[in-house]
Amino acid sequence: MKIMDVTFRESVLCRKQIELDAVYRTLQRLSETGIDYIEIGYLKFGSGPNPLLNYSPDYIAKCHEICEGKVKIGAMIHPDDFSPDRYDIDTVKQLSLIRVTSTPTNMHKIRDISGYFKPRGIKVSMNLLRASKFSDEQSLEYCGRAREYGADFFYIADSNGHFLPHQVRSRIAALKENFPDMTIGFHPHDNLGLAAVNAIEAVQGGADIVDSSLMGYGKGAGNLRTELFPLVLGRLTGGYKIEEIYTLFKVARYFYHNVVSPNTFEEEYKFSLYGLFDIDLDVDKKICEVSGAKGLEDHELAFDLIRQSNGDMGNLDALLKKLAL
């Protein structure tokens, strides 16, 4: 059972960004904790100077230098951002894992991504976004495609924080039963306060790797907490190492006092409602745009819209018109 810390990659989706110097200082400490993987950001082009979001050979090289021999590093890519002619081979070979944000309409593009990265010794993961929108049968179908396209990992991403514990266990168990050769991962969000419980169910269902972040820092209501999940694993297996746990506590304390505080209650309030009704973050983006233009509180507008629609946000424009917005 492995853990991937996604603090830095998730941070680009948060309201407060992490400064680059703070990334390096935190990464140095996190790399000493025994965590298996650390995801350092996205591989994009043309989205500004932030190296956590954009492909940056200097950033990747610095992260590799900090982590070499202690922890593997990975990055995430959207299929439309894959640009093989623009990568430096020596740079990308410093990564151990490329995770691809996948939907049914774009997952076929993983074939080319795998064809580029795997010959260079880099494993590839298909991360099924908004997995709560799909049935167990569909997830099995998509995992089969992932294997066909050359992926080594298949991740269930609870992007909306909507899964209930029994749903996580049954889905992971079905994936492991049908695809024992695939590394099965789970990416929880804490919209309903179930990230830790769902992670336990994923492990007991047979998951090979679970994502987490320091103090749960991440988009929306946040993630599973990196510094706490090893305690849960220790309770399940009796295999905890107290020194490693204490080291994680110290990293989390440093992160809180010197880098950035966790998500606020106000953010959790809104995103918890999204978790309840399986509402996507593209809906939230529109709500934030409208509330900003009208001088409204975004979480209050979100509540009004959900109340009007009983959580069915399929026709957001009509709902906004009904509220005269």
N, C-alpha and C positions, 0 to 999 in steps of 0.2 A: 504494500500500500504506500503510494507516494503522494506528496503534497507539492502543488505549484503555487507560489506566491505571485499574485497578479496586481499588487499595489500600484506599481509604476504605470502599467498599461491602463488600469482602471482610472488612474488619476487624471488622465486627459479628458475624461468624461465628467469630471466633477467641477463644481463652481470655482473652487480654489485649486490652482495648479501647484505642483511641487517644483521648486527651483532646482536647477540642474546640480548645483553644488550639494544641495540637500539630498538629491537622488544618490549621488556618489557616496556621501557619508552614511546614508541609510543602507545602501547596497553593501558597503563594506561590512557593516554590522550583521546584516541579514545573511550574508554569505557564510558566516561563521556558525550558524545555528543548526546545521544539519538538514535544512530544507533541500528538497531534491531538485526543483526547478524554480527559476525566477524569470518571469516574463517582463522584459524591459521596455516594451512599447509596441508601436505599429511600424510597419514598413509602407510608407506612403511617399508621394512626391507632390510638391506644390501646395502644401497646406500650412505654410509658415515656417518659422525658424525652430519651433519646438522639436528637439531630436527624439523625444518620446513618441511623437506622432509621425515624424518624417524620417525617411531613411537617412542615416548619418554614419558614415564609416568611422569617424572619430569617436562618436558616442558608443557604437558597438564595440570598437577596439578597447575603449576605456572600461566598459562593463566586463568584457572578457578578461582584461588584465586583473580587475578586482576579484573576479570570481574563479579564475582558472584553477582547476584542481580541487575546488571545493564544492561547486554547485554548477549545474547546467543552466544555460540561459536560452530563452526562446523569445519569439516575437510573433505578432499577429498581423495578418494581411487580409484585406478584402480582395476577392478574385479580380475585380476591375482595376485594382492597384498593382497587380502583378506586372513587373517591367523587367524581364530578364536581361535586356540589353543595357540596362542602367546600373546593374549591381556589379560591384567588385567581388570577384570570386573569393579572394583571400579574406575579404570582410565577412561575407555570408557564411563561410566555413567556420567562423568563430561561434556561430549559433548551433544549438543542438536540436531545436524544434521550431517548426513553423506551423502556426495554427491558422486555419482558414475559416473566416466567418462565412457560414454556408446556409443557403436556403434551397428549396427544391428547384428554383429557377436558375441558380448559378453553380450548383455543386458539380456539374459536369466539368467546370473549368479547373477543378482540382487535378485532373489528369495531367495537364500541362505543368501545373505548379509542382506536382510530385516528380514529374519527369525532369524538372530543373534541379530541385533541391536534393532529392534522394541520392543521385549519383555522386553528390558532393558530401555524402555522409550525414545529411540532416534529415531527421524524421519529420513527417507531415501529419497533421491532425485535421480532420473535418469536424468543425464545431457547429452543430445544428442549433441555430439561433431560435429563440422563442419556441423551445421544444414542447412547451405545454399546449401549443396550438395543434400538435399532431398526435395521432393515436399511437399505441404500441406497435401496431402493424406497420404504420408508416415509418416509424423509427427503425424497425427491422429492415424495411426496404432501403432506407437511406444509408444504413450501416453497410448493407450489402453493396450499395453503389460506392461508398467510401473505399471499401476493400478493392472493388473492381478498378477504381481510379488510382489506386496505389497508396492510399492513406494508411498509416500505421496506427493512428489513434482515431477513435470516434467519441466525440463529446456530446453529452446532453447538456445544453445551456438553458437554465431556467431564467431566461432574460427578464421575464415579467414577475418573477418571484411568486408564481401561482401554484406550483406543484404542492400537493399534500404528501406526507411521508409514505403512505402505502403505494402511491402512484410512482414515486421515485424507486422504491425497492423493486416493484414488479417490472418496471421498465428496464432497469439495470440488469436484473436477473435474467430477463428474456434475451437481452443483448449478449450477455456472457454465455448463456446456454447455446445460442445460435452462432456466435462468432467468438469462440474461445481463443482464436489466434489474434484478435484485435485487442489493443489496449483501450479499455472503456473508461471514459472520464466523466465527471459531473462538475458543473459550474453552478453553484447556488447563489441566489440573491435573497436578501433577508426582509422582503416586503411584508411578510406575514409573521416575522419573528421565527421562521422555521428553518433558517439556513443550517444551523447546527444539527437539528433533528433530521432534516433531509439528508445531510451529509452522512450521518450515522446509518440511515437506511440505505444510502448508496453503497457504503462500505459493506454492510451486511448482505446487500444484493450481489456483491462481487466486483464493485468498481475497483479499478487499478490505480486511479489517480483522482484527486479532488482539488479544486481551486480554493484559495483563500486570500485574504489581504490583511495587512496590519490594522488592527482595531476595526476590521470590517470596512476600511475606507474604499469607497467605490461609488459608481453611479447609483442614482436613486436612493433606496434605503440601505445600500451597502451590501457587503458580502459576508461570508463565513470569516471568522477571525483567525488569522494565522497563529497568533500566540496562544489561543485557547484550544484549537482543534487537536493538537497533540495530546492534551490531557484527556480528551474524549477517546482518542485511540488507545491511550494507556489504560483507561478503564475497560475498554473492550477486549484488549489483548494482554494486559499486564506487562507490556513491553516498553513502557516509558523509560526515558533517561532523564533524571531530575536535572542534571546539569544543562542539557539541551533546552529543557523547558524554561529554566531560569534565564538562560541566555535570550530566549525569545521574549520573555517578559521585559528584559532590559531594553531590547530593541523597540518593543511597543511603547515603553515609557519614553524613550528617546524621541520616537516618532511623534508622540503626542505633545511633548513639551518643546520640541525644537523644529518640527517640520510643519505639521498641520493637525488640527483637531478633527475628530470624526464627524460624520454627517450630523446635521442639526435635527431636532425633533420636528421642526417645520417641514423639512424635506421628507422625513419618514412618514409624517401624517398624510401627505399627498400620495407618496409611492406605495404606502400600505393599501390605500384604496385601489391603486392600479393592480396590485397583487391580487386583491380579492376578486376583481372582475377581469383579470387577464388582459389588461390594457397596455398597448405598446408605447414605447417612448417617443415614437414619431407623433403620436397624439399629444403627448406632453409638450413636445416642441411647439406645436401649433397653439396649445393653451398658453404657453409662456409668451409667445409672440402677441397674441390677442390681449392678454392681461397687461403686458407692458405698454401696448399702444393705448389701452383704455384706462390706465392708472389703477388697475385692480390687483389684488393679491392672487397669485397664480393658484395657490392651494384652495382658496375660497371659490375661484372659478371652476376648478376641477371638481370640487364637491357639488356645486350647483349643477354642472353638466351630468355628473354621474347620477345625481338624484332625479333629474329630469328624464334620464334615459334608462334608469335601472342598470347602468353599467354597459349598455349597448352603444358604443361610440363609433359604430360603423359609418354613420353619416354625420360627421362632426360639423360640417358647414351648416346643415339644417338645424342642428341643435343650437349653434351659435346665433343663427338667425332668429330662432324662437326666443332666445334671451335678448334679442335686439342688440347683438354685438357684431 
